[in-house]
């Protein structure tokens, strides 16, 4: 019998600029803007992402709700891998 790992995504902090980058990279420039304005996130009290951020909800919480709604795989919730600087 093998142990099954359960991954939980969380981070201590996501800046607004990082949040914008994550949304654009995952959904594309055009769709990201529409998603932020119009998709209602039930996990955030029926707010859009734009409204939630304006109400002071932390970007990491909003990003997590978006990821859950759109079934973003765990491995993409931190954004694209980038080569390390030397």
N, C-alpha and C positions, 0 to 999 in steps of 0.2 A: 504494500500500500504506500503510495507517495503522498506527501503533504501537498496540499493545494495552497498556493499563495493568493492572498487577497490584497490587491493594490488599492490604496486610497490616495487620491491626489490632493495635496494641499501644499501651500507655501505660506510663509509668514507675510510676504509682502509682494504686491504687484503694483508698479507705478502706472499712472494714467497713460504715459507714453508706451510702456510695455504692453499694457492692455490693448491699446490701439493697434500695435504691431501684431499681437497675437490674433486679434480678430481679422485683420487684413490678410495675414498669412494663411489662416485657416479657411476663410470664406471668399477671398478675393476683394479687390478694392470696391467694385460696384455693389456687390451683394452685402458687404460688411456695413456700409452706410445705411442701406435699407433695413438690414437686420436690427441695427442699434436703434433705429427710429420706430420700427413697427412691430417687431416680434414681442409679444407679451410673455413675460416670464412669471409663471404662476408661483414659483418658489420665492419670488421677490414681491409677493403681494399683488400680482397682476400689473406690475409696472413694466415698461420697456426698459432696456438697458440704459438708454439715454436718461430716462426719468429716474432710474435707480441711482445712477451716478450723481445726478443733480441733487437728489435727496440725501447724499452723503454716504451711500452704501459703498463699501470698499471695492475697488476694482477687482480684487481677487475673488470676492464673493459673487460679483456679477459674472465674471469669466467662468467660474465654476457652474453657475446656473445655466449659462449658454451652452457649455460643454455637455451638461447633463441633458438638456433639451434636444440637442442635435447629435447625441451619441458620439461625441468626439472621443476617439480612442485615447487611453491613458498616455500612450507614448507620444501623442501630439499635443497634450495639454500644456506642455512647457514651451511649445514653439518648435521651430525647425532647428536641427542640429547645425551648428556652424563650426568651421574649422578653428582650432585654437590659434591664437596669435603667438608668434615666436619672438 
